[in-house]
Amino acid sequence: MFKTILFVCCFAPLFGYAQSDFKKVKSWKAKKTELISLDRLGNFIFIEKSGRMIKYDGDGKKLATSARQPVTLVEPWFQPTIFVYNRTKQHYNLLDRNFESSSTHAVDSAWAIEPILVCPTHDNRLWILDQADWSLKKVLPTSNQVIQEFSLAPENLEQADFIYLREYLNLVFLLDKNSGIIILNHLGKVIERISVPGLGGFYFFGDEMYFVQDGKLKYFNLLTSQWREHALPSNAVQAIITDECLITLSATKEVTLYRYTPSSD
């Protein structure tokens, strides 16, 4: 069963804009889509429950479709490849941009006994969440070396259901489906907790992390800890914004693509 989320690369920070600034380009049904994401080239990746991925460009044109496959975590920003982790088999695949070829790599048992989540880093390392001892390890696959390791504090584990792991701006992000987002530094110290029970996913935009809540995009600045928000032009359970467009996915699986011109307040 498809369980975990995908997340996007960053773009230049956005300023203020009103709901009316979004101009609808097109909409279409994506009945099997569970999650949406974005690669470094600005292409949108739609992930279905079966693990099939469909790529669209910034104009909504379909570019490529993958085969069905079991997936736990997908990172399409890992240019030039797409990182796909399979928890059941404890290995990850690196797919090319057209989903046509891949290489498969096992998660060494010396790194983790129960690697429930694995994600790539910008410097070609891996972060691994090991459920056996609830440790986070950063490893260098080319040398089988564990270069960082720390354990999660017990208060982070009560009824936890971790569904996503990501490194960004030298921080480590964990998404607990039951409580929300935990942000840690590389020493394992929790520097921020954001209570958003039931959150399906969060994204990054420049120095900010953002997510959909109550019909709005809410942004948290990772450098200043300040918040901002703006309304979405349609009801959405997921939304991704770039420096040119916004794409939303509704609870009824309708995708809508918008253009906008950002302007400072």
N, C-alpha and C positions, 0 to 999 in steps of 0.2 A: 504494500500500500504506500502510495506517495504520502510523505509526511512532512518534509522540511522545505525550507524556503530558499529563495534565491535573491541575490541582492546586487546592487548596481554600483557602477563607478561614479566618480564625482564630476561635477561641472562647476563653472564659475558661479559665485553666489548671486542670488536674486534679490531684488529690492522689493518695494511695495507695489502691489497691483490689486485691482478690484476684480470681483467675479465677472463683471461685464467685459473685462479685457480679454477673456478667452473667447476665441472664435472657432466654432465647430468646423472641422474639416470633413469628417466622416464617422460613421459608426457601423458596427457589424456584430453578429453573434459569435461567441466563442464558447459553445456549450460545455466543452470538456475541459476548459482551462481552469486550473486550480491556482496558479500563480503567474505573475508577470515580472520580468526583469529587463535589464538593459546591458548591452555590451559596451566596450570602450569606443566603438565606432558610432554609437547612437542608434543601434538597431535594437528593437524590442524582441524579447524572447518570451514566448508563451509556453508554459509548462502544463501538460495535462496529467491527470491522475495516473495514467498508464506509464508516465515517464517520457512520452513523446514530446519533443520540443519543436516549436514552429517559430521561425524568425521573420520579422517584418522590418522594413526600413522606416525611416522617420515620416514617410508619406503614407504608411499603412500598406505598402506593397509586400506581398509574401515573397520571401527570398529563398528559404530552405526549410525542409522538414526532416527531423531525425526519425530513426527507428524507435519503437517502444523499448523501454529498458527500465529496470528497477533503479530508482534514485532516492537518495536521502538528502543530499545537499548539492546544489548547483551554483557555480560561480562563473557567470559569463564574462565578467570583467577581466578574467585572467588571460589577456591578449598575449599571443595570437591564438591561444587555445581556450576551450571551455572545460572547466574543471567539474567533474561529476563524481560524487562519492556514493558508494553503495555500502550501507552499514551491514547488511546481511552477509555479503561476501568479503567485507573488510578490505576493499580495494577501491582505487579511484581511476577513472579514465580521463584522458586528455583528448578532447575532440577538436577537430579543426573547425574553421568558421562555417563550413557547409555541412557539418555533421557527417562527413563522408569517411574519415579515417580517424583512428584513435590508437593510443597506446595505453596499456593497463599496468598499474603498479599496485603491489600489495602493501598493506600497512603492516610493517614488521611487528611480530608479537613481542619483540624486545622493547618496542616503544610503548605499547599499550595492550592490555589484556582484553578490554571491552571498549574499543574505540567507537563510541556512539556518534560522534561528530568529528569531521576532519575538514579543514579549510586551508587554502593556500595563502601565502603572504606575498608582499610585493618583492621580497628578496629571495624568492624561490625556496622558502622553508615551508613547513606545515605546522599548524596548530592542531592538537589532538585533545579531545575531551574523553578521558578514560573513566567509564562508569565503575570499573572495579574498585578504584580508590578515590574517585571524584577528583582526579588531578588534571591539570592542564599542562601539556608539554609542547614545547616548540622544538622541532627536530629538523636536522639537515639530512634529507634523504640520500644525498650522494655519498655521505660518509657514515650513515647510520648513527649519527651523533645526536643525543638529546642536549640541547644547548640552554634550555630554560625549563624549569618545572616548579609548579606550586600547586597546593591543594585548595579546593574551594572550602570556605568556612561553612560550618554546619548550618548556620542560619540561611544560607543560600540554597539549601538542599531540601527543605521541608516541602513535601508534595511537589517537587519540581518536575517539570516535563520540558527539558531543554530541546529546542527544535532548530536552533541556528547558532552558528559560531562564525565570528568574523574579526579580522584585524583591520584597523583603520586609524590613521594618524598616530601610530604607535600605541594605540589602545586596543584592548580586547573586549569584544561585545558578545554577550550571551543573551539569547532570547528564551525566556521561560514562558511557555504558553499559559501557565496558570497565574503568573504574577507580573510579568513584564520584562523590562530590559535591565541587565546588569552590566555596568561598564567598569572594567578593571585596568589598572596599569600593568606594565610588564613584570612587576614584582608580585602581582596577585592581589594588590590592595584595591578594594572596591572604592571607586571615587564617585560613583553616581548610581542611584537606583531610580528607575522610572516605572511607576506603577501603572500598568496598562494590561489588566487581565484579559485574556482572549485575543491579544494582538496577533495578527497573522504574519506581519513582517514590517521591517523598517528599512530605510534607504539613506543614502548619503548625497549631499549636495554641497560641494566646497567644504567649508568648516562646520557644516551642520549635518545633523542626523534628523530625518523626518519620518512621519508615519501618518496614516489616516485615522482620525477619531472624530466621531460626532459630525460627520459631513465636512470636516476641515482637514487641511494639511497643517500639522503642528511641527515646528522646527525647533530643535535644541542645538544651540551653538556650543561646540565642543571646546572652544577656547575661552569663552566668557561665561558659559552656563546660562545664558539668557535665552528666553523663549520668544517666539513670534508665531503667528498663524494667519491663515487666510481661508476663505470659503472655497469649496469646490463648485464648479458650475453644474454638477450633476451628482446624484447619489452614487457613492462608490464605496467599495470595501477595500479596494487597492487603487493606488495611483502613483505614477512616476512622472516627475517633472524634469525637464532638461532646460538648457538656455534658449530653446526655441519652441518647445511644445510640451503639452501635458497629455498623458494617456490615462484613462480610468477604466476600471472593471467593476461593474455593478453586481449586486447579489443575484441578479437574474442572468448573469454571464453576458451582458452587453458591454462591448468595448467602444469607447468614444475617444477620438483623437481631436485635440484642440491645438491651435496656434496662439501665440500671444507675443506682445512686445513689452518687455519689462520697462518700468520707469521708476525713478527714485521718488521717495516721498517728499 
